């Protein structure tokens, strides 16, 4: 989303293609995987034999109460529910990423979900050619490695800037897969980046109400909430109303009761501060090598030609952007901006738990300010 925000901030559009592999974990060929571990990863000797022993001669059976079927030998697939399963699946897909890179198309792989995206220049009739060529080679590679794309789950969405319409873009063979809203890893992304399609449905029962509330409401409020940074006040207000309803219900209060004392009693930050908190946690992890490299590479110290007192204050460079509702919302811009606004004692925290605790304490003064005016 950082790349989408920055690209559309320049006036270009961004095409995002979501690919889903059919039964990817079950179709991993053991011989091809072992060959990949040797050729691409460089495993040799005893370590490679460990994986060979781990994968070969596996079997399964179906059990129902006191009955079970006969054993069936497995010649493909990685063990589901194991630590090594997702890792081996990702290693099996290493050539997949190499193919995409050759066409100059950006991508992210997550398990069996593949996201490829490319900036689309205005009036460029060949803008989609790299994607078409890339998809053709990907299908050939998948076929030769016993995998296939799930056509029914393939989707493409075009994100356009405010001054660049996407209606005239020729999608050619991808037109049937075009949509204005996609579900990407559980998040609904709309082509206008308003996030007004994202909905949260609470399911509550009478037992273990607080546990259920966190499982079905607050966890969804916090899921990918860093994407809401800079979103419209209307969007944030809807989420705040949901948090308010959960707090009222949990505390047995009426809707006419003021919400702030209820949030204080629960030690819940308002939605706006929860969003800021998530972004700042990403920044802290990125600066401490606890986040993916592609995030860490977006943060840089300010370039200073002369010595300043702030030189060693852990400040970050804030890149210039063009549009408030696009470039300003990109992680590369909003992350450093929020980070620089923090007091030095918070930025200098050594551990994640210390940083998070200090940050929540820093965000809570709005509660005491309200209480002073409320109770008097």
Secondary structure, DSSP 8 states (H G I E B T S, - for coil): -HHHHHHHHTT-EEEEEEEEBTTTTT--BHHHHHHHHHHTS---HHHHHHHHHHHTTEEE--EETTEE---EEESB---TTSHHHHHHHHHHTHHHHHHHHHTT-EEEEETTEEEEEEEE-TT-TTTTHHHHHHHHHHHHHHHHTT--B-GGG-EEEEE--TT---TT---GGGGGGB-SEEEETTEEEETTS--TT--------SSSHHHHHIIIIIHHHHTTGGGGTT--HHHHHHHHHHHHHHHHHHHT--TTS-HHHHHHHHT---HHHHHHHHHHHHHHHHHTT-S-HHHHTT------SS--GGGGS--------S-TTTGGGSHHHHHHHHHHTS-HHHHT-SSHHHHHHHHHHHHTHHHHHHHHHHH-
